[in-house]
Amino acid sequence: RHPYLLAKTLATLDRASGGRLDTGVGIGAYEPDYKNTGNEFKTRGRAYDEALALMIRLWTEDNVTHQGEFYQLENVTLEPKPIQKPHPGLWFGGGVPRTWERAARIGCGWGPWAPTLDHMREGMAAVRLAADKEGRDLNGFRFICEAWCAVDDDVKKAESALDPALSYFVEHHQMDIGMEFMYTNSFIGPPEKIAARIQEWIDIGVDEFHFAFCPWETCKESLRIIAEKVIPQFK
C-alpha cells in the first residue's frame, strides 16, 4: 500500500476511535500478494523501511517533500493528524534480526506469529540489546505472543478445529507444518491447559496475547470460554 494513503487511513481511524488505534505492521512473505498488486517482492524490505519512515514524517510534520528510491512526494500535508502523539504506536511481527532492530528503533511492541518459547526468548533478548545500542528506554514496550487457539474440553475436537489452518499452509505455502508444530507454537485443549500455557509465556516476560481462534465459525464461543474460564485465573 502506498505510504501516503495508508498514513491517511490510519490517521482517520485513530481520530475516529478517539486515539485507540493499535497498528501492527509487517512485510509479508507471500510472493503472490506482491505480484498481484504490482509490487516487487525482492525489494520489499527496502520499500518497507522507506514507507515506515515516510509515514512517520507525514504524521508528525506539516509539509513533507520526499524523493526516495520507491516513493516521491512534493510539499504534501496530511490532515487531520492522528490523536496519538507523536503518532500511533507501531508493533512489529516477524522473527528475524532486521525486524528486531526495527522494533527496537521505532516500535511500541514486537509480536511474532506462532513462536516457540525459545524463539520468543531469543527475540526479546535481541530487541532489548538493539534498544540499548539505540539508547532507547523500552518502558511501555509490549512483547506479544500471536498464535492459533483451539479451546475445547475434548482435545480431539480442539485438534480437528485446526485442520483449516493446516490445510491453508499446505495450499498457499507448500508447508505441511503438522500437529506437532501446533502443540509447540499454539494453544490447544481445555481451558485449564490454555491457562497453564499462557502462564509459561508470562513467566518469560510476555505482556500480551493475540489469538486467532479455530474454528473460525465458532470464534465467539471460544472468546466466551476464554473470558469466563481462562482470563479470571490471571486477575
C-alpha positions as CSV (number, residue, x, y, z in Angstrom):
1,R,0.0,0.0,0.0
2,H,1.2,3.5,-0.8
3,P,2.5,5.0,2.5
4,Y,0.6,8.3,2.0
5,L,-2.8,6.5,1.6
6,L,-2.0,4.2,4.4
7,A,-0.9,7.0,6.7
8,K,-4.1,8.9,5.9
9,T,-6.3,5.8,6.5
10,L,-4.6,5.1,9.9
11,A,-4.8,8.8,11.0
12,T,-8.5,8.7,10.2
13,L,-9.0,5.5,12.2
14,D,-7.1,6.9,15.1
15,R,-9.3,10.0,15.2
16,A,-12.5,8.0,14.8
17,S,-11.5,5.7,17.7
18,G,-10.5,8.6,20.0
19,G,-6.9,7.7,19.8
20,R,-7.2,4.0,20.4
21,L,-5.7,2.7,17.2
22,D,-3.2,-0.1,17.6
23,T,-1.2,-0.7,14.5
24,G,0.6,-3.9,13.5
25,V,2.9,-3.6,10.6
26,G,4.8,-6.3,8.6
27,I,6.3,-7.0,5.2
28,G,4.6,-10.3,4.4
29,A,6.2,-13.4,2.9
30,Y,3.6,-14.5,0.4
31,E,5.1,-13.5,-3.0
32,P,1.7,-13.7,-5.0
33,D,0.4,-10.8,-2.8
34,Y,3.2,-8.6,-4.3
35,K,2.8,-9.8,-7.8
36,N,-1.0,-9.3,-7.8
37,T,-0.7,-5.8,-6.5
38,G,2.1,-4.7,-8.9
39,N,4.9,-4.6,-6.3
40,E,8.4,-6.0,-6.4
41,F,8.9,-8.9,-4.0
42,K,12.7,-8.8,-3.9
43,T,13.0,-5.2,-2.8
44,R,10.2,-5.3,-0.3
45,G,12.4,-4.8,2.7
46,R,13.9,-1.5,1.4
47,A,10.5,-0.3,0.3
48,Y,9.0,-1.1,3.7
49,D,11.7,0.8,5.6
50,E,11.2,3.8,3.4
51,A,7.4,3.7,3.7
52,L,7.5,3.5,7.5
53,A,9.9,6.5,7.7
54,L,7.7,8.4,5.3
55,M,4.5,7.6,7.3
56,I,6.0,8.9,10.5
57,R,7.0,12.1,8.7
58,L,3.5,12.6,7.4
59,W,2.0,12.1,10.9
60,T,4.4,14.5,12.6
61,E,5.4,17.2,10.1
62,D,3.3,19.9,8.4
63,N,4.9,19.8,5.0
64,V,6.7,16.7,3.6
65,T,8.9,16.6,0.5
66,H,10.5,13.2,-0.2
67,Q,12.5,11.9,-3.1
68,G,13.3,8.3,-2.3
69,E,14.0,5.1,-4.1
70,F,10.4,3.9,-4.1
71,Y,8.3,7.0,-3.2
72,Q,8.2,10.6,-4.2
73,L,6.1,13.4,-2.6
74,E,6.3,17.1,-3.2
75,N,5.2,19.5,-0.5
76,V,2.5,17.2,0.9
77,T,0.4,17.9,4.1
78,L,-1.6,15.2,5.8
79,E,-4.5,16.4,7.8
80,P,-6.0,15.8,10.2
81,K,-3.1,14.4,12.2
82,P,-3.6,11.4,14.5
83,I,-4.7,12.0,18.1
84,Q,-1.9,9.8,19.5
85,K,1.4,11.7,19.8
86,P,3.8,11.6,18.2
87,H,1.9,9.1,16.2
88,P,0.0,5.8,16.6
89,G,2.2,3.1,18.0
90,L,3.7,0.5,15.6
91,W,4.2,-3.1,16.7
92,F,6.2,-5.4,14.6
93,G,5.7,-9.1,13.7
94,G,8.4,-11.4,12.2
95,G,11.3,-13.2,13.8
96,V,14.5,-12.1,12.1
97,P,17.2,-9.7,13.2
98,R,16.1,-6.9,10.9
99,T,12.6,-7.0,12.4
100,W,14.1,-6.9,16.0
101,E,16.1,-3.9,15.0
102,R,13.1,-2.0,13.6
103,A,11.0,-2.8,16.6
104,A,13.8,-1.6,19.0
105,R,14.2,1.6,17.0
106,I,10.7,2.8,16.3
107,G,8.2,0.2,17.6
108,C,5.9,0.0,20.6
109,G,6.0,-3.8,20.6
110,W,7.1,-7.0,19.0
111,G,4.8,-9.9,18.3
112,P,5.9,-12.8,16.2
113,W,3.4,-15.2,14.8
114,A,3.3,-18.7,16.4
115,P,6.7,-18.6,18.0
116,T,8.2,-21.2,20.3
117,L,9.2,-20.2,23.8
118,D,12.8,-20.4,22.8
119,H,12.2,-18.2,19.8
120,M,10.4,-15.7,21.9
121,R,13.2,-15.6,24.4
122,E,15.7,-15.1,21.7
123,G,13.7,-12.2,20.1
124,M,13.0,-10.5,23.3
125,A,16.7,-10.5,24.2
126,A,17.6,-9.2,20.7
127,V,15.1,-6.4,20.9
128,R,16.5,-5.3,24.3
129,L,20.0,-5.4,23.1
130,A,19.2,-3.4,20.0
131,A,17.3,-0.9,22.1
132,D,20.4,-0.5,24.3
133,K,22.5,0.2,21.3
134,E,20.0,2.8,20.1
135,G,20.0,4.4,23.6
136,R,16.3,3.8,23.9
137,D,14.3,3.1,27.0
138,L,11.8,0.3,26.4
139,N,9.5,1.3,29.2
140,G,5.9,0.5,28.0
141,F,7.2,-1.6,25.1
142,R,5.0,-4.7,24.6
143,F,6.2,-8.3,24.0
144,I,3.3,-10.1,22.3
145,C,2.6,-13.7,21.5
146,E,0.4,-14.2,18.5
147,A,-0.9,-17.8,17.9
148,W,-3.8,-20.0,16.9
149,C,-6.0,-21.0,19.8
150,A,-8.4,-24.0,19.8
151,V,-10.1,-24.3,23.2
152,D,-12.3,-27.3,23.9
153,D,-12.7,-29.8,26.7
154,D,-12.5,-32.5,24.1
155,V,-8.8,-32.5,22.9
156,K,-9.7,-34.3,19.7
157,K,-12.2,-31.7,18.8
158,A,-9.7,-29.0,19.5
159,E,-7.1,-30.7,17.3
160,S,-9.7,-31.1,14.4
161,A,-10.5,-27.4,14.7
162,L,-7.0,-26.6,13.5
163,D,-7.4,-28.6,10.2
164,P,-8.3,-25.4,8.1
165,A,-5.1,-23.7,9.3
166,L,-3.0,-26.7,8.5
167,S,-4.6,-27.0,5.1
168,Y,-4.1,-23.3,4.4
169,F,-0.3,-23.7,4.9
170,V,-0.2,-26.7,2.6
171,E,-2.2,-24.9,-0.1
172,H,-0.7,-21.5,0.0
173,H,2.8,-22.0,1.3
174,Q,3.5,-25.6,0.4
175,M,4.3,-26.3,4.0
176,D,3.0,-29.3,6.0
177,I,3.6,-27.9,9.4
178,G,1.7,-30.7,11.2
179,M,0.1,-31.1,14.6
180,E,3.4,-31.3,16.5
181,F,4.1,-27.7,15.3
182,M,0.7,-26.6,16.6
183,Y,1.3,-28.0,20.0
184,T,4.7,-26.2,20.3
185,N,3.6,-23.0,18.7
186,S,-0.1,-22.6,19.6
187,F,-2.6,-23.0,22.4
188,I,-4.7,-26.2,22.2
189,G,-7.0,-28.0,24.6
190,P,-9.3,-27.4,27.6
191,P,-9.3,-24.0,29.4
192,E,-7.1,-25.2,32.2
193,K,-4.4,-26.3,29.7
194,I,-4.7,-23.0,27.8
195,A,-4.3,-21.1,31.1
196,A,-1.2,-23.1,32.1
197,R,0.4,-22.5,28.7
198,I,-0.3,-18.8,28.9
199,Q,1.4,-18.7,32.3
200,E,4.6,-20.2,30.7
201,W,4.7,-17.2,28.4
202,I,4.0,-14.7,31.1
203,D,6.9,-16.3,33.1
204,I,9.4,-15.3,30.3
205,G,8.1,-11.8,30.1
206,V,5.3,-11.8,27.5
207,D,2.9,-8.9,28.2
208,E,0.0,-9.7,25.7
209,F,-1.6,-12.4,23.7
210,H,-3.3,-12.2,20.3
211,F,-5.3,-15.3,19.5
212,A,-6.7,-16.5,16.1
213,F,-9.4,-18.8,17.3
214,C,-10.2,-22.0,15.5
215,P,-12.6,-22.9,14.0
216,W,-13.4,-19.5,12.7
217,E,-17.1,-20.3,12.7
218,T,-17.3,-20.5,16.4
219,C,-14.8,-17.8,17.5
220,K,-17.5,-16.1,19.6
221,E,-18.0,-19.2,21.7
222,S,-14.2,-19.5,22.0
223,L,-14.0,-15.9,23.2
224,R,-16.7,-16.6,25.7
225,I,-14.8,-19.6,27.1
226,I,-11.6,-17.7,27.4
227,A,-13.4,-14.8,29.0
228,E,-15.2,-16.9,31.6
229,K,-12.7,-19.7,32.3
230,V,-9.2,-18.5,31.4
231,I,-8.9,-14.8,32.0
232,P,-10.2,-14.9,35.6
233,Q,-7.2,-17.1,36.5
234,F,-4.9,-14.1,35.9
235,K,-6.8,-11.3,37.7
